């Protein structure tokens, strides 16, 4: 793995992002901050809303608005034209994050090599799924390098004909220490000292399958004391989830977008992830780092991420989530064991600095004259883009 020496520096990088309110935006912000620190000139391109939320310019990057629609539409032409205006000034590397951004990057036909990081799997069905898989295939075959946030994404890209696909885990930025005591956090939600508080954090989107958590929580009303369940996040599934919570009388509160996840974890007894698919979900990383016992679905990159430091359950299985939570609530020794294992597992993950160094080394590899070795990189173009495997 590269250590980010001067020889790994590149002059100018464009980071392209589509709509994001969570992990992808955080990752691009982390890369922008780290690359600027190495002396690179960084321009982030994406929807104006991403700059409003993540403030890429606050870490020294430039920002240019490129409004990438959530789905392929004729509006892609405007996004491509906007990106071409940015690329009128020569850049060394164009690095797109997500398939939608990858498609726009490739349609712009830049002179610079295009790197595309795959952060999510294609889960859509029907016509939308067909279109998404067509985009997936085109991006895989045309990108100079494909980076996958989890091993299954790398395998998928290779199966679709990617020229150079590598594993590149996305590091979760460390949370700031909690600002409130555990008792104060629990008091906000009216949680008694002996009452379990269960937390989930993520975008309210069908992929996250919060309906599974709500249905399981409805059955926990019979427990004494009844657990309180809080879900932090915003998104398109809010109204459906609110209706489901009301209909099932589940002890669940939708908090909306929160910026105090460290505080919420400080007050929680359990963390739960019920997604149909994840690569290296930020909340799962945050929960393990905080020593909060985690129940998560065995999908995508989650098993390789958590190892034996979490309880894994099948996706889409209300009964499995229900039983896992009940067993942990009734077994304080098991919870204490998971609380110890979480930080130990997290210590094995690549750090933000290592992630930035790996990406910078890849950029240097792509921009170095043929035959010239790159400092800190002995793998050439065929090895994984991370020393963590």
Secondary structure, 3 states (H helix, E strand, C coil): CCCCCHHHCCCEEEEEECCCCCHHHHHHHHHHHHHHHCCCEEEEEECHHHHHHHCHHHHCCEEEECCCCCCCCCCHHHHHHHHHHHCCCCCCEEEEECHHHHHHHHHCCCCCEEEEEECCCCCCCHHHHHHHHHHHHHHHHHCCEEEECCHHHHHHHHHCCCCCEEECCCCCCCCCCCCCCHHHHHHHCCCCCCCCEEEEECCCCHHHCHHHHHHHHHHHHHCCCCCEEEEEECCCCHHHHHHHHHHHCCCEEEEECCCCHHHHHHHCCEEEECCCCCCCCHHHHHHHHHCCCEEEECCCCHHHHHCCCCEEECCCCHHHHHHHHHHHHCCHHHHHHHHHHHHHHHCCCCCHHHHHHHHHHHHHHHHCCCCCCECCECCCCCCCCCCCC
